[in-house]
Amino acid sequence: MKKTLYLLCVLTFLNCGKKAEITWNTELYSDAELTQKIADIKKGTVAVASGYRNHAWVAKKSIAVIVDGKEGFVSPKHVVIGQNPAKSVFTWGYSEKYKNFFDPKDKKHYKDGYEFPDLAKLPKDKLPLDALVKDSIVE
């Protein structure tokens, strides 16, 4: 019982690795300053991240990851920690098949495109450019 409780306490305070998804084609570096490149990492690769928590006021320049058995560092700009790759926004959000809620090409629901109600009340007369800028011309 004591061993189990002790083990539970130790595991609670350890910085256990968590799954992370690489969201951009990037490089794996051997040092935390991101100077010596080890390998290239493709977008969508799943890695194990460790040491990614930041308790300081300055943002971290790199986080430690393990990708395909290689340990190294990547920029935190290219990693999403705790992302489930099966439901990843980076998989469906940027594909050509994804349809936005408002699609300007959708002529079935928006024949002339969408126009905001406040802007729809404005006059639609076309004014010559000279009339619009006559007061602002500096000679």
N, C-alpha and C positions, 0 to 999 in steps of 0.2 A: 504494500500500500504506500509506504513512504517513498519507495523507488519510483513508483508511477507518478506520484505527486511531484517529486523532484524533477523527473523527466518532463512533465507537463510544464512546469515553471521555466525550465531551461529552454524548451522549444518555443514558449511564448515570447521570450525576450531575444531569441535569435533572429537575425535578419534573414529569414528564409526567402529563397528565390521565388519569383512569381512570373507567370507567363506574360510575355510582351510581344506585341506585333510590330514589325518594322513597317513603317508606312511610306517609306520613300527609298529609292535605290540609294544606298549609302555604303560607307566603308567601315570595316572593323579595324580598330587601331590597337597597338600593343601597350600604349601608355595613356594616362589620363589627360595629357595635354593635346591629344589627337594629332601627333606628328608622324608616327611610324605606322604605315598601313600594313595590315596583315592580309586582309581578304576583302572582296566585294560581297555585299549582302543585297539580295533582291527584295523588292517590295513584296510584302505579304509573308515573309519568313517569320516563323514563330521562334522566339528566343526565351531564355530564362534570365531575368534581370535580377540583380542584387545591388544593394547600396544605392538605391534610387531615391530614397527619402531625403528630403532636404530640410534641415532644421535651422539653417542660417538665413540671413536676409538676402544674401547674394545667390543668384541662380547657379546651379551646378553646370560646369562646362561639359561634363561627360558622366555616363553611368556605366557600370560594369555589366556585361552580358555574356552569356554562353550561347554560341550559335554553332550547331553541328559539331559539338565537342571542342570548339576553339573558344578560349577565353579572351576577352578583349574589352574595348571601350567604344561606345558610340555616342553621338550627340543626342541629348534628350529631345531635340526638335523632331527627330525621325522615329520616335518610339512611342507607342501607347501601351501603358502598363495595365494589365488586367483585362485586356480586350479579348473577347471570344472571337476568334477568326471566322467561325461559321456564321456569326451574326454581325460581322464587321461593317461599319459604315464605310470603310475604305474599299470594301468589295463592291457594294451596291450603289454607294453614293456618287461615284464618279463614272459609272458605266454608261454607255450610250443608250441602254434600254431603260434607264431610270427616267420616269416622267415627273416633272415638277408639279406641285399643286396647281399653280397657274402656268399654263403653257401658252406662250404667245402664238404658237402655230395651231392651236386648237380653235378652228373656225366654227365648230359645231356649237360650242357654248359661248364663244366670244367672236361674233361675226366681224366686228371692226376692231378687235383687240379690246383690252380692258381699259376703261377710262375711269379715273377716280371721280366721284360725284362732285366734289368741289371744282375740279378742273373742267368738268362737262358743262358747267354753267358759264364758262368764259366764252366770249365771242370767237367765232371761227374765221372771221375775216382775215385775209392775208394783207399785211401792211408792208409797204415798200421799205427796204432797209434804210434808205436815206431819211425817211420820216422817223424811224426809230432812233437813229444816231445823230440827228441834226443838232441836238443840244450838247452832245458830248464830243463833237469834233473840235480839236485844238489846232489852231493855225500858228 
